[in-house]
Amino acid sequence: MRSEVRASSYWMVLLGSYAGAAVFAVFAFTLIQQLLHGHGSPAGNILRVSLLLVFIFLGLFLVAVGTVYHLSFNEDSSNEFR
């Protein structure tokens, strides 16, 4: 029973990180659309570009965390430090 709970928590972390990355991608896409259609003032566009860069970085970070976490699923337990 304990191994089933542990396995489901692994998948929840993986799915959560990918879902978070998808949310940040949607925010980045929205900001790109606003920049292309010319919403706001030049100061607002500077803020949109900075938020766009932050959202892209966070999305890539969550994808990297999820991927590394997924790769650690199959590691042999004999390789752990004792």
N, C-alpha and C positions, 0 to 999 in steps of 0.2 A: 504494500500500500504506500509506503513511504517513497519508493522509487517512482510510482506513478505520479505522485504530487510533485516530486522534483522534476520529472520529465515535463509535466504540463507547465511548470513555472519557467523552464527553459524556453518553451515555445511562446509563452506569453511575453517574455522579454524580447524575443526575436520579432514577433508580430507587432509589439508596441513600438519598437524602434523603427520598423519599416512604415508603420502607420503614421508615426510622428514625422518621418521624413516626407511622406506624401502630403501631409498637412502643410509643412513648410514649403514644399514645391508649389502647392496651390497658392499660397500667399505670395511667393516669388513671381509666379505667373501673373497674378492679379496686379502686382506692382509694375511688371513689365508692360502690361496692357495699359495701365494708367500713364506710364511714361510715353508710350507710343502715341497715345491719343491726346497728349498735351494737357492733362489735368493739372491745375494748380500753378503756383508761381515758381520762379527759379529756386527760391529757398526751399519750397516744398518738394521740388524735384530732387534737390540735393539730399533731402531727408529720405525720399523714396529710394534713391540709389543706394544710400547707406543701409537702409533696412533690407533692400534686395540682397546686398552682399552678405548681411548677417543671416538672412533666411537661407541663402544658398549654402553658406558655411555650416549652419546648424543641420540642414538636411543631409549634407555629405557626411557630417560627423555622426549623425544617427545611423546612416547606412553603414558606415565603417564599424561602428560599435556593434550593430546587429550582425554584420558579417563575421567579425572576429569572435563574437560570442557564439555564433553558429559553428564556426570552425573548432571551437573548444569543446563542442559536444563529443566528438569522436576521439579526443585525446585519451591515451591509455593512462589509467590511474597509477601505473607503476613508474611513470615519468615524473610524478610529483616530488617536490622536495620534502624531506622528512626531518 
